[in-house]
Amino acid sequence: MAGSTLASPTVDAPGAGVAKRKYVSPTAEAWRRFRRHRMAVVGAIVLGLLVFGVVCGPLFWPVAINDIDFSAMLEGPSANHPLGTDDLGQDLLARMIYGGRISLAVGLTAMFVAVFVGVLVGAIAGISRGSVDAALMWVTDLFLSLPQLPLLLVVIYLFRDSLKETVGPEVGVFIIVVGVIGILRWMPVARLVRAQFFSLREKEFVEAARALGASTQRQVVRHILPNALGPVIVAGTIDVAAAIILESTLSFLGLGFPPDTPTWGRLLFDAKDYLDFAPHWALLPGAAIFLTVLSINFIGDGLRDALDPRRVM
């Protein structure tokens, strides 16, 4: 018809109407998953406050751990002593700060030792297979059968005096506790890494690297190990909590650090005879150990969910 116009059909461009998906890096996705785990976030905040308190506490409360206030023995919380005093009149806040640094240092150092040994053994077993794998797993099973606390007590009894003479009592006990805990906690990490290597070495990206001529060392360092670290990080958080509890147990038994080194476990040991009329002396280090271990366990749960791509969050 005259004067009429026909609308020409419109052709959508390829891909029109399909929402573009924004690329999210694995790190950002893991952080998003972790933030959705509320208890893990709470645990991270609580642990961060505890670490800040024990590291920066002397800047805000510059009281020596061995200063004695003869007028305030076994005193409850007050203006001069916010957390009270012990039977000698020593400030418990200062001793809690100092003891927290030692307890956390033991946990973190023992964790690094356990993770290093476990990753090394697990990686060698996972990439070698055959007789090497069988021998390393036999050694792993052998260490798994060793009782931790009795062995630690025996090692402390045998070597504490010699180390006291060479490096001092505090450093000597630290070396023994960290060394034995680290040596006795690497086995679960080794099993995790070995299982991850068995799975990852058959993946397409590893086979492609192998086809391109990548050496075994390059396959492990660049392709397999970075993708196997998720479970290792989770296991590391468990090792920190276990090491803190074990060190506190040793100190509570009177076999850990010397009496003038106020770890949280040692404070509990010193307070056991005064629970009736000075309960604050035992409640404070007990609460610190409880909050630290609980926070670390919540963080481990959050990391497990955040680093597992099969979980929907």
Secondary structure, 3 states (H helix, E strand, C coil): CCCCCCCCCCCCCCCCCCCCCCCCCHHHHHHHHHHHCHHHHHHHHHHHHHHHHHHHHHHHCCCCCCCECCCCCCCCCCCCCCCCECCCCEEHHHHHHHHHHHHHHHHHHHHHHHHHHHHHHHHHHHHHCHHHHHHHHHHHHHHHCCCHHHHHHHHHHHHHHHHHHHHCHHHHHHHHHHHHHHHHCCHHHHHHHHHHHHHHCCCHHHHHHHHCCCCHHHHHHHHHHHHCHHHHHHHHHHHHHHHHHHHHHHHHCCCCCCCCCCCHHHHHHHHHHHCCCCCHHHHHHHHHHHHHHHHHHHHHHHHHHHHCCCCCC
